[in-house]
Amino acid sequence: MHYISLQVDGQTYEVDTYYTAQSNWYADEIDMAFQMDGNYAQQPYNVWLDDVTLNAQ
């Protein structure tokens, strides 16, 4: 996962941080996931997620 920026209350913070998959995930931690499914030949492609919202309480 590559986090480019984070926006909080209209203020954008540049992050530019990469994280790999976590093998030991605990339920009390926060996580966001997005699954990209390939075509029949599994050809590489790029995807940009924009305006994603994560709410935590």
N, C-alpha and C positions, 0 to 999 in steps of 0.2 A: 504494500500500500504506500502510495506517495502522497503525502499531505503537502499541498502547495501553500495554502493560506487558511486562516481561520478568522471568521468574522463574529464579533461579539458586540451587541448593541450598536451596530452600524460601524464599528471600528474594525478595520482589517489588519490582521497581523500576519506577516510573512513567516511561514514555518519551514518549508522546503526540507522535509524530513521523510525518510523511508523507514518502514517497519516490515519485517517478515512475518509470516504466519506464526502464531503462538501455539505450541503443542500442549501446554499445560494451562488452559484457560479456566478461571474460576468465576463462578456466577456473580460474585460481588464486584467484579471489574466491569468496565464499560467497553463495548466493542461495536464496531460498525463493519458490515461486510457487503460486498457487491459481487455477484457471480457473473462472469462473462462466459457464455457458451459459444464455442466455435462452430464453424460449418462442417460439412462432412469430411473435408480435407484438413481440418484444423490449421487453416492458414492464419498467420499472425495479423493482428489488427490493433488499433488504438481506440480507446474509449475515454471520453472526458465526462465526468459527472459534474453538473453545475447546479447550484442552489439546493444542495442536500441539507436537510435539517435533522439534527439529532437532539432529542429532548431527554434530559435525565433529571430525576427527582430524588 
